[in-house]
Amino acid sequence: MSTSIRKLTNSFTSYQLTEDQQRVGAQLTPENIYVIQNLISDLAEEKLNLIFTPNEPMAFALRNAELQGQIDILKMLVEVSASAYLQQSHLDQE
């Protein structure tokens, strides 16, 4: 049974989803995971190669924080997907 997805009115774009829609929508394909992992790897490599310059310490700190934030959000997507697959697995066993 398909439930329509309702767009919520707020400052950002968000949608009212059922638990099933949330779980299914969070499940990334293996190819999605590979692309995200490659992005994480590229960002981590860039972070490792940042060079601190004493005359621009804030620029270094800001770029380092930006890269870490990007890495963290991508890791969160992978973790949410893994959790959704685990939930689906438990439901399939019931």
C-alpha positions in Angstrom: 0.0 0.0 0.0 1.5 3.2 -1.1 1.3 6.3 1.1 1.7 9.7 -0.5 4.6 11.8 0.6 3.7 15.2 2.0 6.1 18.1 1.7 6.3 19.9 5.0 6.2 23.7 5.3 9.3 24.9 7.1 12.5 26.9 6.5 14.1 23.9 4.7 12.8 21.2 2.4 11.6 18.2 4.3 8.9 15.5 3.9 6.6 13.6 6.2 7.5 9.9 5.7 6.2 6.7 7.2 8.6 4.4 9.0 8.7 2.2 5.9 9.3 5.0 3.5 12.1 6.3 5.8 13.7 2.8 6.0 13.5 2.0 2.3 14.6 5.5 1.3 17.7 5.3 3.5 18.9 2.1 1.9 21.7 3.0 -0.4 22.8 0.7 -3.3 26.3 -0.8 -3.1 27.3 1.6 -5.9 26.1 4.5 -3.9 28.2 3.3 -1.0 31.3 3.0 -3.2 30.9 6.5 -4.5 30.4 7.9 -1.0 33.4 6.0 0.2 35.5 7.4 -2.6 34.3 10.9 -1.7 35.3 10.3 2.0 38.7 9.0 0.9 39.3 12.1 -1.4 38.2 14.5 1.4 40.4 12.7 4.0 43.4 12.8 1.7 42.8 16.5 1.1 42.6 17.0 4.9 45.8 15.2 5.4 47.6 17.3 2.8 46.5 20.7 4.3 49.4 22.9 4.9 49.4 25.2 7.9 50.7 28.7 7.1 51.4 30.8 10.2 50.2 34.0 8.5 46.8 32.4 7.7 45.9 30.2 10.7 42.2 30.9 10.4 42.1 29.8 6.7 43.7 26.5 7.7 41.3 26.0 10.6 38.2 26.8 8.5 39.2 24.5 5.7 40.0 21.7 8.1 36.6 22.1 9.8 34.8 22.2 6.4 36.5 19.0 5.2 35.7 17.3 8.6 32.1 18.3 8.3 31.9 16.9 4.8 33.5 13.7 5.9 31.1 13.4 8.9 27.9 13.9 6.9 29.0 11.3 4.3 29.9 8.8 7.0 26.4 9.5 8.6 24.7 8.6 5.3 26.6 5.3 5.2 25.7 4.6 8.8 22.0 5.5 8.3 21.9 3.1 5.3 23.6 0.3 7.3 21.0 0.8 10.1 18.1 0.8 7.6 19.4 -2.5 6.1 19.7 -4.0 9.6 16.1 -2.9 10.5 14.9 -4.4 7.2 16.7 -7.7 7.9 15.0 -7.9 11.3 11.6 -7.2 9.7 12.2 -9.8 7.0 12.9 -12.4 9.7 9.6 -11.8 11.5 
